[in-house]
Amino acid sequence: MQLELVDDKDRERILGPHKRVMRWIDDTKNATRPHFDEVHSVLYKVKEKLQSQRAVGETRKNVLPPKM
């Protein structure tokens, strides 16, 4: 479930061709719910934090450096 941390675009690129794996992941989530969500809530929080840090980093790249 570590792929939950990557961007949705990257996750789709990695797992997209593997429909059986994606179906297995969904089946596992559904079979173990609500325990799955409880345990993985930490991962979801980390993902949100990483995405916000990534967004801040991208905006900083667009700022021009000061002239000396």
C-alpha positions in Angstrom: 0.0 0.0 0.0 3.0 2.2 -0.2 1.8 3.3 -3.6 -0.8 5.3 -1.8 1.9 7.9 -1.1 2.8 8.6 -4.7 0.9 11.1 -6.9 -2.3 9.7 -8.4 -0.8 10.2 -11.9 2.3 8.1 -11.0 0.1 5.5 -9.3 -2.0 5.2 -12.4 1.1 4.9 -14.6 2.5 2.1 -12.4 -0.7 0.2 -11.8 -2.7 1.1 -14.8 -1.6 -1.8 -17.0 -2.1 -4.3 -14.1 -5.9 -4.4 -13.8 -5.8 -7.6 -11.7 -3.5 -6.0 -9.1 -5.8 -2.9 -8.9 -8.8 -5.2 -8.4 -7.0 -7.1 -5.7 -6.1 -3.9 -3.9 -9.7 -2.7 -4.0 -11.0 -6.2 -2.9 -8.5 -6.1 0.0 -9.6 -2.6 1.1 -13.3 -3.6 1.0 -12.7 -6.9 2.8 -10.8 -5.4 5.6 -12.7 -2.1 6.0 -13.0 -0.3 8.5 -9.8 -1.7 9.9 -7.9 -0.9 6.7 -8.9 2.8 6.8 -8.1 3.0 10.5 -4.6 1.6 10.0 -3.8 3.5 6.8 -5.1 6.9 8.0 -1.6 7.8 8.9 -0.5 7.1 5.3 -3.2 9.3 4.0 -2.2 12.1 6.3 1.5 11.8 5.2 0.3 11.8 1.6 -1.6 15.1 2.1 1.4 16.6 3.8 3.8 15.5 1.0 1.5 16.9 -1.6 1.2 20.3 0.1 5.0 20.4 0.5 5.4 19.5 -3.1 3.0 22.3 -4.1 4.9 24.9 -2.0 8.2 23.7 -3.5 6.8 24.2 -7.0 5.7 27.7 -6.3 9.1 28.6 -4.9 10.7 27.4 -8.1 8.7 29.9 -10.1 10.0 32.8 -8.0 12.9 34.6 -9.6 16.1 34.9 -7.6 17.1 38.3 -6.4 19.6 40.2 -8.5 23.0 40.9 -6.9 
